[in-house]
Structures are given as C-alpha cells and as structure tokens.
C-alpha cells in the first residue's frame, strides 16, 4: 500500500486541474446579453429585469416575482413583507448563511435557533415544534447545499400553529420536492443569484410569492419605480420607499437570464458526477446525502459525513489527509449562527431594539449540541461542475489510500482534546 502524503508519501493528485471546478461558466451568450443592455442605454430599468422575473415565475409556478440587488436584500424584504410585530419570534436554523436570519433584526423580530435535521440538514421538525411559544409567528426554511428540507412535517407545523414560512432557496435552483419546485413552498421565497450560486448573476436576488399583500410590501421596501405601478394606497410611499433601494441592476439581470437557461443542463452534469462519486464513497462508509425518492436535490455544494462505525478518522484529520493528497477538501462552510458574538454577546439588541415584558432570548453557544456535532463531522468536497470521471476516480483513489492507512495516520497525528473554554 502506498504511503499517504500526510505521512510523507507522494500525493495522488500532484497538480489539481482548475478547469473542472471553475464556476461560473460565462461565454458569448452573456457577452451578447450585456451588449444589448449597453446598446439600449438604460442601465437602471432595462426590461431584461422583468424578463428575468417572468422566467422565475414560469419555473416556480409563482404568480409574483420581484428582482433584488442581492439575496440579502430579498430576504430583508421578505421579513418586512410579513408585517410582523417587534418582539415576535421566528424559528430559524443555526447552520446557514447569516442572511437567512440577521435581516429580521432590523424589524425587531427575534430568531429562535433550532437543531438541524441530520438527514436533510435543514430544520429538525421535532425541535421546531418544541420551541413554539405564544410569540412565534414564522419560520425560515433553508434548503442547505441544495437538499430540500423535510417539508411535510414543517408545512404541517406551520398550518397547525398559523406560522408564515420564509423559504430560503438560495442553494436550490432547480430542486424539487414531491413534484413541486423549491421556491414555491413558502409564503414568500427567495433565491440568491450571487456568483457561486447555481444560476448566478454576479449579484442579485429574486423574491417570489402568490400573496398580493406580501408582494406590495416587498415593492414598498425599496423599489420606488415599482411603487408607482401599484394601484392601492401603497403608492403614497413612492416618494421615500421605506428607506432602502433594492432594485436589481439590468446588467446583472442579463447575465442571470442567460444562466437560468443553462440551469437544467448544468445541474444534470453536477448531479451525474456527484451521484457517481457518492456511490463510491457510500461503499467506503460515508453519508453523502443522496435524496429520498420524492426529492430531486441539486448540488450547490457537496458535503459528506464519515460514519463513525465505518470510518476510523475524525473529520478534521480526514480533511488534512485528503488535502495532502491534492484533493480540495475543507470543513463545513458556515459558522453556526447561535454561537456568533452578535447573539452571544447581546449585540443583536443594537439592531433589534425591542423591550418585551417577558425579556429577550438568551443565546448560549452550547444550546444546539446535535447541530454542533453534525457540523463538526461534515466534510466539503468540490461540486465538480465540469469534471470527467478520471478526476472523480482520482478522488476515490485518495480516499481509499487515506482510509487504508487510517490507524497509522491517527497514531502519527493525534488531535489535541480541547476543553470548552479552549474551543
């Protein structure tokens, strides 16, 4: 057996190719679309933005769509649009990008962090239900890394308790749940179109809903020109909006429209590559988050988890060993939000200036032990948007090489055991 590179052996991949991993894929279509906008001359309100909205409505079956300058702005508008009251609580995941949660603070809404479901990586329905109080008004559902959340129980919980759902589908362009597209499952749904996303614009966001009131309030949040088109009393806010400007730039919309046309084909390439790699890694003892039959997932990112009974290396050491072999391997992308100083040090009160008779939530860094454990076990690999089987097989070779010498690697690279204070 070859000596692992972490122990001084020769790496499996001595020169990692960049082309198979390069994203986004941009070409002549995007250049022509940008030139059309430039030739038209209106760089603020070119009709391509409305074209993009129509494309998203068509893909999701939604009645209403509003483009935003980025996904964070679209999420901010979503929280505003729900018309909740300061001090109201919103059930949220901790394992997500901060924009899924933090913008609600500007409206005095208070996040209540819930455990992650280990099989789907989204909200754990049982923990969600246990944390409902008399002040709970909504939940944020995130399809993390492209895996649709456990929607059947979450929708049922929302129905029984009268909760609104903000669906953050930023990782899930093209994903399906029981024949329904992600982006159509919440009272209000959001896609991010940032550069790394599956249908990127560079920067951009899309808000979708079937609810006229939610749409009108979203428009009032920050699109002065669109407020003028409203026929109801909301038009009186056109002179100011609500203090923000969230309109999407047409140059970004032009890129996004081109990217959306390629979405299904490019998603298929990723899915074929990662299902192939998953079949190999599952046999080696890894959970690769293959979806159940009623779910069609996408792969914004590819995360795996070693099964402790089959893989005798902790995730941190596995990442080091694979990296030494020339693989691109890393730990989970997002720090857990409930452990961030914005919450643990009470700084959130500088944004959400709320005074409730029952007091404000106390955010403790050890409050979600199952989510903390799950995050510590996740390993991120490339999504291989343009790879061929040869590179995938080299990754499999690297895994087999590392796992074959797990005992020796573990003995030579003992990880220090840190106390809670040291962590």
C-alpha positions as a Markdown table, in Angstrom:
| # | Residue | x | y | z |
|---|---|---|---|---|
| 1 | Unk | 0.0 | 0.0 | 0.0 |
| 2 | Unk | 1.3 | 3.5 | -0.9 |
| 3 | Unk | 2.3 | 5.7 | 2.0 |
| 4 | Unk | -0.2 | 8.6 | 2.5 |
| 5 | Unk | 1.1 | 12.0 | 1.6 |
| 6 | Unk | 0.3 | 13.2 | 5.1 |
| 7 | Unk | 3.0 | 10.7 | 6.3 |
| 8 | Unk | 5.5 | 11.7 | 3.7 |
| 9 | Unk | 4.3 | 9.8 | 0.7 |
| 10 | Unk | 3.6 | 11.0 | -2.8 |
| 11 | Unk | 0.2 | 12.8 | -3.4 |
| 12 | Unk | -2.4 | 11.1 | -5.5 |
| 13 | Unk | -3.1 | 14.4 | -7.3 |
| 14 | Unk | 0.1 | 16.3 | -7.7 |
| 15 | Unk | -1.3 | 19.1 | -9.8 |
| 16 | Unk | -5.0 | 19.8 | -9.3 |
| 17 | Unk | -6.7 | 20.9 | -12.5 |
| 18 | Unk | -8.7 | 24.2 | -12.2 |
| 19 | Unk | -10.9 | 23.9 | -15.3 |
| 20 | Unk | -13.2 | 21.1 | -14.0 |
| 21 | Unk | -14.0 | 23.2 | -10.9 |
| 22 | Unk | -14.3 | 26.6 | -12.4 |
| 23 | Unk | -17.5 | 28.4 | -11.8 |
| 24 | Unk | -19.5 | 30.3 | -13.0 |
| 25 | Unk | -19.3 | 29.3 | -16.7 |
| 26 | Unk | -19.6 | 32.5 | -18.8 |
| 27 | Unk | -19.4 | 32.9 | -22.5 |
| 28 | Unk | -20.6 | 34.6 | -25.7 |
| 29 | Unk | -24.3 | 34.5 | -24.7 |
| 30 | Unk | -23.6 | 36.6 | -21.6 |
| 31 | Unk | -21.4 | 39.0 | -23.6 |
| 32 | Unk | -24.2 | 39.5 | -26.2 |
| 33 | Unk | -26.8 | 40.0 | -23.4 |
| 34 | Unk | -24.7 | 42.6 | -21.7 |
| 35 | Unk | -24.1 | 44.4 | -25.0 |
| 36 | Unk | -27.8 | 44.6 | -25.7 |
| 37 | Unk | -28.3 | 46.4 | -22.4 |
| 38 | Unk | -25.4 | 48.7 | -23.1 |
| 39 | Unk | -26.7 | 49.5 | -26.6 |
| 40 | Unk | -30.2 | 50.2 | -25.1 |
| 41 | Unk | -28.6 | 52.7 | -22.7 |
| 42 | Unk | -31.0 | 52.3 | -19.7 |
| 43 | Unk | -28.7 | 50.7 | -17.0 |
| 44 | Unk | -31.3 | 51.1 | -14.3 |
| 45 | Unk | -34.7 | 50.0 | -15.6 |
| 46 | Unk | -34.0 | 47.9 | -18.7 |
| 47 | Unk | -36.8 | 45.4 | -19.5 |
| 48 | Unk | -34.4 | 42.5 | -19.1 |
| 49 | Unk | -35.1 | 42.6 | -15.4 |
| 50 | Unk | -38.8 | 42.0 | -16.0 |
| 51 | Unk | -37.9 | 39.2 | -18.4 |
| 52 | Unk | -35.9 | 37.5 | -15.6 |
| 53 | Unk | -38.9 | 37.8 | -13.2 |
| 54 | Unk | -41.1 | 36.2 | -15.8 |
| 55 | Unk | -38.6 | 33.3 | -16.1 |
| 56 | Unk | -38.6 | 32.7 | -12.4 |
| 57 | Unk | -42.4 | 32.8 | -12.2 |
| 58 | Unk | -42.6 | 30.3 | -15.0 |
| 59 | Unk | -40.0 | 27.9 | -13.4 |
| 60 | Unk | -41.6 | 28.0 | -10.0 |
| 61 | Unk | -45.3 | 28.5 | -10.9 |
| 62 | Unk | -45.5 | 31.6 | -8.7 |
| 63 | Unk | -47.8 | 34.5 | -9.5 |
| 64 | Unk | -45.5 | 37.3 | -8.4 |
| 65 | Unk | -41.7 | 37.9 | -8.6 |
| 66 | Unk | -39.6 | 40.9 | -7.7 |
| 67 | Unk | -35.9 | 41.1 | -8.5 |
| 68 | Unk | -33.5 | 42.5 | -5.9 |
| 69 | Unk | -29.9 | 43.7 | -5.9 |
| 70 | Unk | -28.9 | 40.6 | -3.9 |
| 71 | Unk | -30.3 | 37.7 | -1.9 |
| 72 | Unk | -29.8 | 39.5 | 1.4 |
| 73 | Unk | -32.0 | 42.4 | 0.2 |
| 74 | Unk | -34.7 | 39.9 | -1.0 |
| 75 | Unk | -34.6 | 38.3 | 2.5 |
| 76 | Unk | -34.8 | 41.7 | 4.2 |
| 77 | Unk | -37.9 | 42.5 | 2.0 |
| 78 | Unk | -39.4 | 39.1 | 2.9 |
| 79 | Unk | -39.2 | 39.8 | 6.7 |
| 80 | Unk | -40.6 | 43.3 | 6.2 |
| 81 | Unk | -43.4 | 41.9 | 3.9 |
| 82 | Unk | -44.7 | 39.5 | 6.6 |
| 83 | Unk | -45.9 | 42.6 | 8.6 |
| 84 | Unk | -44.9 | 41.0 | 11.9 |
| 85 | Unk | -44.6 | 43.0 | 15.2 |
| 86 | Unk | -41.4 | 43.9 | 17.1 |
| 87 | Unk | -40.8 | 41.1 | 19.7 |
| 88 | Unk | -42.3 | 38.4 | 17.5 |
| 89 | Unk | -40.3 | 35.2 | 17.3 |
| 90 | Unk | -39.1 | 33.4 | 14.1 |
| 91 | Unk | -37.9 | 29.8 | 14.2 |
| 92 | Unk | -34.6 | 29.5 | 12.3 |
| 93 | Unk | -31.7 | 27.2 | 11.6 |
| 94 | Unk | -28.3 | 28.0 | 13.0 |
| 95 | Unk | -26.4 | 26.1 | 10.2 |
| 96 | Unk | -27.0 | 28.6 | 7.4 |
| 97 | Unk | -25.5 | 31.8 | 5.9 |
| 98 | Unk | -26.2 | 34.8 | 8.2 |
| 99 | Unk | -28.5 | 36.5 | 5.6 |
| 100 | Unk | -31.2 | 33.8 | 6.3 |
| 101 | Unk | -31.6 | 35.2 | 9.8 |
| 102 | Unk | -29.9 | 38.6 | 10.6 |
| 103 | Unk | -32.0 | 40.9 | 8.4 |
| 104 | Unk | -35.1 | 40.2 | 10.6 |
| 105 | Unk | -33.4 | 42.0 | 13.5 |
| 106 | Unk | -34.0 | 45.3 | 11.7 |
| 107 | Unk | -37.7 | 44.9 | 12.2 |
| 108 | Unk | -37.5 | 43.9 | 15.8 |
| 109 | Unk | -38.0 | 40.2 | 15.1 |
| 110 | Unk | -36.2 | 37.7 | 17.3 |
| 111 | Unk | -34.7 | 34.5 | 15.9 |
| 112 | Unk | -35.2 | 31.3 | 17.9 |
| 113 | Unk | -32.5 | 28.8 | 16.8 |
| 114 | Unk | -33.4 | 25.2 | 16.2 |
| 115 | Unk | -31.5 | 22.0 | 15.7 |
| 116 | Unk | -30.6 | 20.7 | 12.3 |
| 117 | Unk | -32.1 | 17.5 | 10.9 |
| 118 | Unk | -29.1 | 15.1 | 10.4 |
| 119 | Unk | -30.6 | 13.5 | 7.3 |
| 120 | Unk | -31.7 | 16.6 | 5.3 |
| 121 | Unk | -29.5 | 19.3 | 7.0 |
| 122 | Unk | -32.5 | 21.7 | 7.3 |
| 123 | Unk | -34.7 | 22.4 | 10.3 |
| 124 | Unk | -35.4 | 19.5 | 12.6 |
| 125 | Unk | -39.2 | 19.4 | 12.8 |
| 126 | Unk | -39.4 | 17.9 | 16.3 |
| 127 | Unk | -37.1 | 20.7 | 17.7 |
| 128 | Unk | -39.1 | 23.3 | 15.8 |
| 129 | Unk | -42.3 | 22.2 | 17.4 |
| 130 | Unk | -40.8 | 22.1 | 20.9 |
| 131 | Unk | -39.7 | 25.8 | 20.6 |
| 132 | Unk | -43.0 | 27.3 | 19.6 |
| 133 | Unk | -44.3 | 29.9 | 22.1 |
| 134 | Unk | -47.1 | 32.4 | 22.2 |
| 135 | Unk | -44.9 | 34.9 | 20.4 |
| 136 | Unk | -43.9 | 32.5 | 17.5 |
| 137 | Unk | -45.1 | 33.9 | 14.2 |
| 138 | Unk | -43.0 | 32.4 | 11.4 |
| 139 | Unk | -40.1 | 30.0 | 10.5 |
| 140 | Unk | -37.3 | 30.2 | 8.0 |
| 141 | Unk | -36.8 | 27.1 | 5.9 |
| 142 | Unk | -33.4 | 26.7 | 4.2 |
| 143 | Unk | -32.6 | 24.1 | 1.6 |
| 144 | Unk | -29.0 | 23.8 | 2.7 |
| 145 | Unk | -26.5 | 23.0 | -0.1 |
| 146 | Unk | -29.3 | 22.1 | -2.4 |
| 147 | Unk | -31.1 | 19.4 | -0.3 |
| 148 | Unk | -34.8 | 20.2 | 0.2 |
| 149 | Unk | -35.8 | 20.4 | 3.8 |
| 150 | Unk | -38.2 | 18.0 | 5.5 |
| 151 | Unk | -41.2 | 19.9 | 4.2 |
| 152 | Unk | -44.1 | 17.6 | 5.0 |
| 153 | Unk | -43.9 | 18.0 | 8.8 |
| 154 | Unk | -42.7 | 21.6 | 8.6 |
| 155 | Unk | -45.7 | 22.6 | 6.5 |
| 156 | Unk | -48.0 | 20.8 | 8.8 |
| 157 | Unk | -46.5 | 22.5 | 11.9 |
| 158 | Unk | -46.9 | 25.9 | 10.1 |
| 159 | Unk | -50.5 | 25.1 | 9.3 |
| 160 | Unk | -51.4 | 24.0 | 12.8 |
| 161 | Unk | -49.8 | 26.9 | 14.5 |
| 162 | Unk | -50.6 | 29.6 | 11.9 |
| 163 | Unk | -47.0 | 30.3 | 11.1 |
| 164 | Unk | -45.7 | 32.0 | 7.9 |
| 165 | Unk | -42.8 | 30.4 | 6.1 |
| 166 | Unk | -39.9 | 32.2 | 4.6 |
| 167 | Unk | -38.3 | 29.8 | 2.2 |
| 168 | Unk | -34.6 | 30.5 | 1.5 |
| 169 | Unk | -34.0 | 28.5 | -1.7 |
| 170 | Unk | -30.7 | 30.2 | -2.4 |
| 171 | Unk | -28.8 | 26.9 | -2.8 |
| 172 | Unk | -31.6 | 25.1 | -4.5 |
| 173 | Unk | -32.2 | 26.4 | -8.1 |
| 174 | Unk | -33.9 | 23.5 | -9.9 |
| 175 | Unk | -34.5 | 21.3 | -6.8 |
| 176 | Unk | -37.9 | 19.6 | -6.4 |
| 177 | Unk | -40.0 | 18.3 | -3.5 |
| 178 | Unk | -42.9 | 16.0 | -4.3 |
| 179 | Unk | -43.0 | 17.4 | -7.8 |
| 180 | Unk | -43.1 | 21.0 | -6.6 |
| 181 | Unk | -40.1 | 23.3 | -7.3 |
| 182 | Unk | -38.2 | 24.8 | -4.5 |
| 183 | Unk | -39.0 | 28.4 | -4.4 |
| 184 | Unk | -42.7 | 27.6 | -4.5 |
| 185 | Unk | -43.0 | 26.2 | -1.0 |
| 186 | Unk | -43.1 | 29.2 | 1.3 |
| 187 | Unk | -45.5 | 32.1 | 1.8 |
| 188 | Unk | -42.5 | 34.1 | 0.5 |
| 189 | Unk | -39.5 | 32.5 | -1.2 |
| 190 | Unk | -36.1 | 33.8 | -2.1 |
| 191 | Unk | -33.2 | 32.9 | -4.4 |
| 192 | Unk | -29.7 | 34.3 | -4.2 |
| 193 | Unk | -28.0 | 34.9 | -7.6 |
| 194 | Unk | -24.6 | 35.6 | -6.2 |
| 195 | Unk | -21.6 | 34.4 | -8.2 |
| 196 | Unk | -21.2 | 30.9 | -6.6 |
| 197 | Unk | -24.9 | 30.1 | -6.9 |
| 198 | Unk | -26.3 | 27.6 | -9.5 |
| 199 | Unk | -27.9 | 30.4 | -11.7 |
| 200 | Unk | -25.6 | 33.3 | -10.9 |
| 201 | Unk | -25.9 | 37.0 | -11.8 |
| 202 | Unk | -22.8 | 38.1 | -10.1 |
| 203 | Unk | -25.0 | 39.8 | -7.5 |
| 204 | Unk | -28.8 | 39.5 | -7.4 |
| 205 | Unk | -31.8 | 38.1 | -5.6 |
| 206 | Unk | -35.3 | 37.0 | -6.5 |
| 207 | Unk | -38.4 | 37.2 | -4.2 |
| 208 | Unk | -41.4 | 35.1 | -5.1 |
| 209 | Unk | -44.9 | 34.8 | -3.7 |
| 210 | Unk | -48.5 | 34.2 | -4.5 |
| 211 | Unk | -49.7 | 36.7 | -1.9 |
| 212 | Unk | -50.5 | 40.2 | -3.3 |
| 213 | Unk | -50.0 | 41.9 | 0.1 |
| 214 | Unk | -46.6 | 40.3 | 0.6 |
| 215 | Unk | -45.6 | 41.5 | -2.9 |
| 216 | Unk | -46.9 | 45.0 | -2.4 |
| 217 | Unk | -45.0 | 45.4 | 0.9 |
| 218 | Unk | -41.9 | 44.0 | -0.7 |
| 219 | Unk | -42.1 | 46.6 | -3.5 |
| 220 | Unk | -42.6 | 49.4 | -0.9 |
| 221 | Unk | -39.4 | 48.2 | 0.9 |
| 222 | Unk | -37.1 | 49.6 | -1.8 |
| 223 | Unk | -38.2 | 49.9 | -5.4 |
| 224 | Unk | -39.5 | 53.4 | -6.0 |
| 225 | Unk | -40.3 | 52.9 | -9.7 |
| 226 | Unk | -42.4 | 49.8 | -9.0 |
| 227 | Unk | -44.3 | 51.5 | -6.2 |
| 228 | Unk | -45.6 | 54.0 | -8.8 |
| 229 | Unk | -47.2 | 51.0 | -10.6 |
| 230 | Unk | -49.2 | 49.8 | -7.6 |
| 231 | Unk | -52.8 | 50.8 | -7.7 |
| 232 | Unk | -53.6 | 50.7 | -4.0 |
| 233 | Unk | -52.8 | 53.1 | -1.2 |
| 234 | Unk | -49.1 | 51.9 | -1.1 |
| 235 | Unk | -48.4 | 54.3 | -3.9 |
| 236 | Unk | -48.2 | 57.1 | -1.3 |
| 237 | Unk | -44.8 | 55.7 | -0.3 |
| 238 | Unk | -43.2 | 56.2 | -3.7 |
| 239 | Unk | -41.5 | 59.4 | -2.6 |
| 240 | Unk | -39.5 | 57.7 | 0.1 |
| 241 | Unk | -39.9 | 53.9 | -0.1 |
| 242 | Unk | -39.1 | 52.6 | 3.4 |
| 243 | Unk | -35.6 | 53.9 | 3.3 |
| 244 | Unk | -33.9 | 51.3 | 1.1 |
| 245 | Unk | -33.1 | 50.8 | -2.6 |
| 246 | Unk | -33.1 | 47.2 | -3.6 |
| 247 | Unk | -33.6 | 47.2 | -7.3 |
| 248 | Unk | -31.6 | 44.8 | -9.4 |
| 249 | Unk | -29.1 | 46.1 | -12.0 |
| 250 | Unk | -30.1 | 45.2 | -15.5 |
| 251 | Unk | -26.5 | 44.1 | -16.4 |
| 252 | Unk | -26.8 | 41.5 | -13.6 |
| 253 | Unk | -30.3 | 40.5 | -14.8 |
| 254 | Unk | -29.0 | 40.0 | -18.3 |
| 255 | Unk | -26.3 | 37.5 | -17.0 |
| 256 | Unk | -28.9 | 35.8 | -14.8 |
| 257 | Unk | -31.3 | 35.3 | -17.6 |
| 258 | Unk | -28.6 | 33.5 | -19.7 |
| 259 | Unk | -27.5 | 31.4 | -16.7 |
| 260 | Unk | -31.1 | 30.4 | -16.0 |
| 261 | Unk | -31.4 | 29.0 | -19.5 |
| 262 | Unk | -28.4 | 26.7 | -18.8 |
| 263 | Unk | -29.5 | 25.7 | -15.3 |
| 264 | Unk | -31.1 | 22.3 | -16.0 |
| 265 | Unk | -28.2 | 21.1 | -18.2 |
| 266 | Unk | -25.6 | 22.2 | -15.8 |
| 267 | Unk | -27.4 | 20.8 | -12.8 |
| 268 | Unk | -27.6 | 17.5 | -14.6 |
| 269 | Unk | -23.8 | 17.5 | -15.1 |
| 270 | Unk | -23.2 | 18.1 | -11.4 |
| 271 | Unk | -25.8 | 15.6 | -10.3 |
| 272 | Unk | -24.3 | 12.8 | -12.6 |
| 273 | Unk | -20.8 | 13.5 | -11.3 |
| 274 | Unk | -21.8 | 13.6 | -7.7 |
| 275 | Unk | -24.1 | 10.6 | -7.8 |
| 276 | Unk | -21.2 | 8.7 | -9.3 |
| 277 | Unk | -18.8 | 9.9 | -6.6 |
| 278 | Unk | -21.5 | 9.3 | -3.9 |
| 279 | Unk | -21.9 | 5.6 | -5.0 |
| 280 | Unk | -18.2 | 5.1 | -4.4 |
| 281 | Unk | -18.0 | 7.0 | -1.1 |
| 282 | Unk | -21.1 | 5.3 | 0.3 |
| 283 | Unk | -19.3 | 2.0 | -0.1 |
| 284 | Unk | -16.3 | 3.4 | 1.8 |
| 285 | Unk | -18.5 | 4.3 | 4.8 |
| 286 | Unk | -19.7 | 7.9 | 4.1 |
| 287 | Unk | -23.1 | 9.6 | 4.3 |
| 288 | Unk | -23.3 | 11.6 | 1.0 |
| 289 | Unk | -26.9 | 12.9 | 1.4 |
| 290 | Unk | -28.5 | 11.1 | -1.5 |
| 291 | Unk | -32.1 | 12.3 | -1.6 |
| 292 | Unk | -35.2 | 10.1 | -0.9 |
| 293 | Unk | -37.3 | 9.1 | -3.9 |
| 294 | Unk | -39.7 | 12.1 | -3.6 |
| 295 | Unk | -36.9 | 14.6 | -3.6 |
| 296 | Unk | -34.8 | 15.8 | -6.5 |
| 297 | Unk | -31.8 | 17.6 | -4.9 |
| 298 | Unk | -29.3 | 19.9 | -6.5 |
| 299 | Unk | -25.6 | 20.3 | -5.6 |
| 300 | Unk | -24.7 | 23.9 | -4.7 |
| 301 | Unk | -22.1 | 22.2 | -2.6 |
| 302 | Unk | -21.2 | 18.6 | -2.0 |
| 303 | Unk | -20.9 | 17.7 | 1.7 |
| 304 | Unk | -20.3 | 14.2 | 3.2 |
| 305 | Unk | -20.1 | 12.8 | 6.7 |
| 306 | Unk | -18.0 | 9.9 | 7.8 |
| 307 | Unk | -20.0 | 7.2 | 9.5 |
| 308 | Unk | -18.2 | 6.6 | 12.8 |
| 309 | Unk | -18.8 | 2.9 | 12.8 |
| 310 | Unk | -17.1 | 2.5 | 9.4 |
| 311 | Unk | -14.5 | 5.4 | 9.1 |
| 312 | Unk | -11.9 | 5.4 | 11.8 |
| 313 | Unk | -10.7 | 9.0 | 11.2 |
| 314 | Unk | -12.3 | 12.2 | 12.6 |
| 315 | Unk | -13.4 | 14.7 | 10.0 |
| 316 | Unk | -10.7 | 17.2 | 10.9 |
| 317 | Unk | -7.9 | 14.7 | 10.3 |
| 318 | Unk | -9.6 | 13.3 | 7.2 |
| 319 | Unk | -9.6 | 16.8 | 5.7 |
| 320 | Unk | -5.9 | 17.2 | 6.4 |
| 321 | Unk | -5.1 | 13.8 | 4.9 |
| 322 | Unk | -7.2 | 14.4 | 1.8 |
| 323 | Unk | -5.7 | 17.9 | 1.3 |
| 324 | Unk | -2.2 | 16.4 | 1.5 |
| 325 | Unk | -3.2 | 14.0 | -1.3 |
| 326 | Unk | -4.0 | 17.0 | -3.5 |
| 327 | Unk | -7.8 | 17.0 | -3.0 |
| 328 | Unk | -9.8 | 20.1 | -2.4 |
| 329 | Unk | -11.4 | 19.2 | 1.0 |
| 330 | Unk | -12.5 | 21.6 | 3.7 |
| 331 | Unk | -14.7 | 21.8 | 6.7 |
| 332 | Unk | -18.4 | 23.0 | 6.7 |
| 333 | Unk | -18.7 | 26.4 | 5.2 |
| 334 | Unk | -20.8 | 28.4 | 7.7 |
| 335 | Unk | -20.1 | 29.1 | 11.3 |
| 336 | Unk | -23.1 | 28.3 | 13.5 |
| 337 | Unk | -25.1 | 31.5 | 14.0 |
| 338 | Unk | -26.2 | 30.8 | 17.5 |
| 339 | Unk | -22.5 | 30.9 | 18.6 |
| 340 | Unk | -21.7 | 34.2 | 16.9 |
| 341 | Unk | -21.0 | 37.3 | 19.1 |
| 342 | Unk | -23.8 | 39.2 | 17.5 |
| 343 | Unk | -26.1 | 36.9 | 19.6 |
| 344 | Unk | -24.0 | 35.5 | 22.4 |
| 345 | Unk | -22.7 | 39.0 | 23.5 |
| 346 | Unk | -26.1 | 40.6 | 23.1 |
| 347 | Unk | -25.0 | 42.9 | 20.3 |
| 348 | Unk | -28.2 | 42.0 | 18.4 |
| 349 | Unk | -30.0 | 44.4 | 20.7 |
| 350 | Unk | -28.3 | 47.3 | 19.0 |
| 351 | Unk | -30.3 | 46.4 | 15.8 |
| 352 | Unk | -33.4 | 44.9 | 17.2 |
| 353 | Unk | -34.3 | 47.5 | 19.8 |
| 354 | Unk | -37.1 | 45.5 | 21.4 |
| 355 | Unk | -38.3 | 45.6 | 25.0 |
| 356 | Unk | -40.6 | 42.7 | 25.9 |
| 357 | Unk | -42.3 | 42.1 | 29.2 |
| 358 | Unk | -41.0 | 38.5 | 29.1 |
| 359 | Unk | -37.5 | 39.6 | 28.3 |
| 360 | Unk | -35.3 | 38.8 | 25.3 |
| 361 | Unk | -33.9 | 35.4 | 24.3 |
| 362 | Unk | -30.6 | 34.3 | 25.8 |
| 363 | Unk | -28.3 | 32.9 | 23.1 |
| 364 | Unk | -26.0 | 30.3 | 24.5 |
| 365 | Unk | -23.1 | 28.8 | 22.4 |
| 366 | Unk | -23.8 | 25.2 | 23.6 |
| 367 | Unk | -27.6 | 25.4 | 23.1 |
| 368 | Unk | -27.7 | 23.1 | 20.0 |
| 369 | Unk | -25.4 | 20.1 | 20.7 |
| 370 | Unk | -26.7 | 17.9 | 17.9 |
| 371 | Unk | -26.2 | 20.7 | 15.3 |
| 372 | Unk | -22.7 | 21.4 | 16.7 |
| 373 | Unk | -21.8 | 17.7 | 16.5 |
| 374 | Unk | -23.2 | 17.4 | 12.9 |
| 375 | Unk | -21.3 | 20.4 | 11.7 |
| 376 | Unk | -18.0 | 19.1 | 13.2 |
| 377 | Unk | -18.4 | 15.9 | 11.2 |
| 378 | Unk | -19.2 | 17.4 | 7.8 |
| 379 | Unk | -16.5 | 17.5 | 5.0 |
| 380 | Unk | -16.9 | 19.6 | 1.9 |
| 381 | Unk | -15.6 | 18.5 | -1.4 |
| 382 | Unk | -15.9 | 20.2 | -4.8 |
| 383 | Unk | -19.2 | 20.1 | -6.7 |
| 384 | Unk | -17.3 | 19.2 | -9.9 |
| 385 | Unk | -19.4 | 21.3 | -12.3 |
| 386 | Unk | -17.2 | 20.3 | -15.3 |
| 387 | Unk | -15.2 | 17.3 | -14.2 |
| 388 | Unk | -14.9 | 14.0 | -16.0 |
| 389 | Unk | -14.7 | 10.5 | -14.4 |
| 390 | Unk | -10.9 | 10.5 | -14.4 |
| 391 | Unk | -10.7 | 13.2 | -11.8 |
| 392 | Unk | -13.6 | 11.7 | -9.7 |
| 393 | Unk | -11.7 | 8.4 | -9.7 |
| 394 | Unk | -8.6 | 10.1 | -8.5 |
| 395 | Unk | -10.6 | 11.4 | -5.6 |
| 396 | Unk | -11.8 | 7.9 | -4.9 |
| 397 | Unk | -8.2 | 6.7 | -5.0 |
| 398 | Unk | -7.2 | 9.3 | -2.5 |
| 399 | Unk | -10.0 | 8.3 | -0.1 |
| 400 | Unk | -9.0 | 4.6 | -0.4 |
| 401 | Unk | -5.4 | 5.4 | 0.2 |
| 402 | Unk | -6.1 | 7.5 | 3.3 |
| 403 | Unk | -8.6 | 5.1 | 4.8 |
| 404 | Unk | -6.3 | 2.2 | 4.2 |
| 405 | Unk | -3.8 | 3.8 | 6.5 |
| 406 | Unk | -6.2 | 5.3 | 9.0 |
| 407 | Unk | -4.6 | 3.6 | 12.0 |
| 408 | Unk | -1.1 | 4.9 | 11.1 |
| 409 | Unk | -2.4 | 8.4 | 10.3 |
| 410 | Unk | -4.3 | 8.6 | 13.6 |
| 411 | Unk | -1.3 | 7.5 | 15.6 |
| 412 | Unk | 1.0 | 10.0 | 14.0 |
| 413 | Unk | -1.3 | 12.9 | 14.1 |
| 414 | Unk | -3.0 | 12.9 | 17.4 |
| 415 | Unk | -5.6 | 15.7 | 17.6 |
| 416 | Unk | -5.4 | 17.7 | 20.9 |
| 417 | Unk | -8.6 | 17.4 | 23.0 |
| 418 | Unk | -9.7 | 20.9 | 23.8 |
| 419 | Unk | -11.9 | 22.0 | 26.7 |
| 420 | Unk | -15.0 | 24.0 | 26.2 |
| 421 | Unk | -13.1 | 27.2 | 27.2 |
| 422 | Unk | -10.2 | 26.5 | 24.8 |
| 423 | Unk | -12.6 | 25.9 | 21.9 |
